Amino acid sequence: MSPPSRFLLLLLSAALLSSLPPRCPALALAQNTVTHLPGFHGPLPFHMETGYVGVDDRDDVQLFYYFLPSEGDPAEDPLLLWLTGGPGCSAFSGLAFEIGPIAFLKVRYDGNLPTLVLNPYSWTKIANIIFLDSPVGTGFSSRNPEGYKVGDMSSSKQVETFIRKWLVDHPQFISNPFYLAGDSYAGKVVPIIAHLISAGIRVGHKPLVNLKGYLIGNAITGESVDTSSNIPFVHGMGIISDELYEEYSYYLIYLWANNDLVRNALHVRKGTVNEWQRCNWDLDYTCEIESSVVYQFNLTSSGYRALVY
């Protein structure tokens, strides 16, 4: 073959290879990148990713997550997974009302899409955070075929599976210090999940999670004294008014999350969740673990750090 023919063949080969779809999943991940959110003025000043992870044998159970890398040093800062309580409350509550970088502007609803503003006190200033809708049936997490019977142990095992699969897809975070966190009923399941991860570490499950500890706020551990009484208490003390007490609701987030523009921006799969609820109180959930105290004792005795607040 003459040199010109050889050169032409190389050019044709390069063109053919460049037209093939990439084997790297970067394109699929890019499709889940959220650059704008309806209700927020302009592009988001932070990175945000949403997606699904299948957590059962046939991937029928699809857990939905929001991931926000640290605004500090993502390569070195801790990786934290956040669960909201309930059971059955969406982790978006934690993102928009507690520790995330956005919040709803609290003004009287005027019929327009609720407005989002920046939260200057976001934990994402110092941590990479995954907000996970768990158990299945919570937020935008779904199951196909429909059927959402779940409990303390099964949901905890699904979260442990989620963490390992998520790290396989995000290997750059495997070495980051990893913490589990949540509030309210998450105080029951977070120690169970930490126990499952710790057990996997001992037998060498891959990828090895760099588990360091857990954080739980307003935590339910199973004792009767844990039952939530904050709102009745502050009402009885006269800290909040009768009107606010009776009308206490998350109407802004409900209106926002059920808007089609919002669902498209978050890459929510069409037809999986008809009506988003902050808390799914109709979830077929079995509270089978009486107390998480023994799990917490074993974890702290093994050297894991814990913050209960």
N, C-alpha and C positions, 0 to 999 in steps of 0.2 A: 504493500500500500504506500502510495506516495505521501510525502509530508503534508501537502495541502489537504489530501483526503483524510489523513489522520487527524488533522486539526479540525476539519469539519465534523468528523465523527465525535470528537470531544465536545464540541459546541452543542451538538444535538443531544448528547448524553446529559450534559449539564442542564439543558433546557427541560428535558424529560424529568430529571430528578427534582428540579425546582418546582415542577407542577404537581408532584405527588404530595398527598396530605402528610403532615409531620407526625412522627411517632410519639413525639413529646406531647404530654397533655397540657402544655401551656395555653394552647388555643381554647380548650375547654374551660380552663380556669379563668381565662380572660373574659369569657362570656359571663362569668359570675361576678365580675368586678362591678361595683356600684359607684358611679361617678357623680350622680345627681340623685337627690331625693325630692319628690314633690312636697312642697311646703317649706323647703329650705332654699334661701336665695343664693343662686350661683352654684358652682361646682363644690363638692365636698372638699374641705381643706385637710382631709385625712383619707387614708386608704380604707376601703370597706369591701368585703367579699361575702357573698352568700352562697349557699349550696345545700346539697343533700348528701347523706351517707347512708347506705344500706347496712342494717345491723342485724339481720337474721340470715339463715342459711340461703334463702332464695332472694334476698334483698327486697322482700315485700314491705318490710318496715323501713321507711325513709325518714330519718331525722333531719330536720332543717336547722341550719346554723347561720349566725352572723359572725364574721371574723374581722376584728380590727387590730392590726399590728400596732405595736407601741409607737408613740410619737417621739420617743427618746431613742433608744438603741435596740431595735427589734432583734438583732443577732445575740444580744447579751441579756436583755431584760426577761423577767419570768414570763412563762406562758400560763395563763389562768383560764380555766373553764368555769363558766357561771351558769348555775341552775336557779330558776325561780321556784318558789314553793307551790303550794296548792294542796295535794298534787294536781297538776293540770294547768298551771299558769305559765304563760309564754315568757321566755327569757327576754323578750323585747321590753318587758316591764323594767328589767334590770338595766337595759341599755338606755331607755328613754327617761326613766324616773329615778335611777339610783346612781350607777357608776359609769355610764357611757358618755360619749362626747356630744350627744345631742339631747335636747329637751323640748317639750312642748311649751309654747308661749301661752301662759295661763290667762286668757282673756275670754270674755263671753262669746259663745259660738254665734257666728253671724251668717252661717250657711255656706261659707267658703271652706276650702280645705284647711285644716288646722296648720298653724305656722310652727316650724322647727327653728330652734336657735342653738348656738353652741353652749355647752356646759364647760366652764373653765376649770372645773374640779374633777374632770374625768380621770378614772384610773388608767386610761390608755396613755396618759402622760408617762407612765413608768412601767407598763405591762402590756403584753400581747394578750388579747382577751377573745375567747370564743364564747358567744352567748348561744346556748343550745336549747331548742324547744324539745323538752323531754318531760314526761313519757310520751310515746306516740299518741296522737290525738290532741296534743298540745300545740297551740299556735299554728304554724304551717307544716308541722310534721304529720305524716299520713301513712296509711297502710293500704296495700292493694293485694287481695280484695279487702273491702272494708271490714273492719272488726278490730276492736281496740282493747280487748281484755288484757290487762297488765297489772303488775303489782310491784312491791318494793324490790324484790330480788330480780325479777325479770327485767324491770326497767334499769336497774343498776348494772346488770350484765350487758344490756344494750349500750349503755353509756360507755362502759369499759371497751366494748368493741368499737364504738364510734371513735374513741380517743386513739386507739391503735391504727385504725384505718385512716383517720385524718392525718396522723403523723407520717404514714407511708406516703400520702399525697403531698405532705409538706415536710420533707426530710430536713430542711434547714432549721426546723425548730425542735428536732429530737433531743439535742443536747441542752436546750434551755431548761432552767429549773421549772418544774411543773407543779402547779397548785390547783386543787379543786376548791370551788367556792359556791356559796348560795345563801339563801335566806329562808326563813319559815320552815316549811316541810322539807326543804333541802337539807336541813339539819339532821334528818333521819337517813336520807339516802347518800349524802356526800361521804360520810364515814364508811358506808358499805362499799361504795365505788372505790374509795381509797384502799380499803382492805383487799378488794379483788385485784387492783393494780399491783399492790404490794406482793400478793401471792404469786402473781404472774412474774414479777421481777425475780422472786426466789427460785422459780423453776426455769428462768431464762426465756420467757416469752418475748418474741420479737415483734416490733421494735421495743427495745428496753426504754420504758418511760422514766424520765429523770424526776420521779416523784419526790417532792420535798415536804409537802404538808397540805393542810386544808384550812379554810376559813368559813365560818358559818355565823350568820347574824340573825337575831331574834329566833333562835333555833328551836325547832321542835325535836325532841329526842325520844319522845314516847311517854314521858311522865305526864300525869294530869295537870301539873302546874305549868306545863308548857303551852297549854291552849292559849291562843292569841286573845288578848283582852286589851290591846293598846287603845283602840278607837273608843270602846265604851269607857275606858279609864279617863282618857283626856276629855271626853264629853262630860263625864261626871264631875270632873274637877273644874269645869267651866273654861277649859283652855280653847275649845272650839265651840262654835255656835250651834244651836238646834238646827238651823237651816243647813249649815255645812255638814253636820252629822247625818241628817236625813238624806241629803243630796250627794253624799260622798260617792263618787264614781269616776271611772276612767273613760268618760265619754269622748274625749279628744282622740285618744289612741284607738278607740273602737271605730270612730268615723274615718280616721286616717288609714288604718290597716285594711279596711274593706273597700277602699277606693281602687278602681282598676289601674289607674296610673301608678299608684304605689306598688301594687302587686307586680306590674310589669318592671318597674325599676328594681325591685328586689329579686327578680327572676323566679317568682313563685310559679310552679307548674299549674297550668290551667286545669280546672276541674278536680283538683285534689282536696281543696278545702272550700266549701260553699260560703261559710260565714266565719270569719276570724273572731275569736273570743279571747279576751285577755286571760280569762280563766275558764276552763271547760269543767264545770262542776258536774256534768253528766257523764264524765269519763268512768268507764267500767274498771275501777282501780281497786286492788286488794291491799289494804294496809296490814301486811303479814308479819312485819318485824315490830315487836312491842317496844323495843328501846335500842338506840344506837350507842348507848353508853359503853357497852362492852367492846364495841368496835373502836371507839375513841380511846379507851384505855389501852387496848392492844397496840394501836398505832403510835400513841405517844410513848408507850413503853419501848417501842422499837426504834425510837429516835426521830420520828416524824414531827414536824412542827405543827402547832394548832393554835388558831385564834378563834375564840368563841366570844361574840360580842352582842 
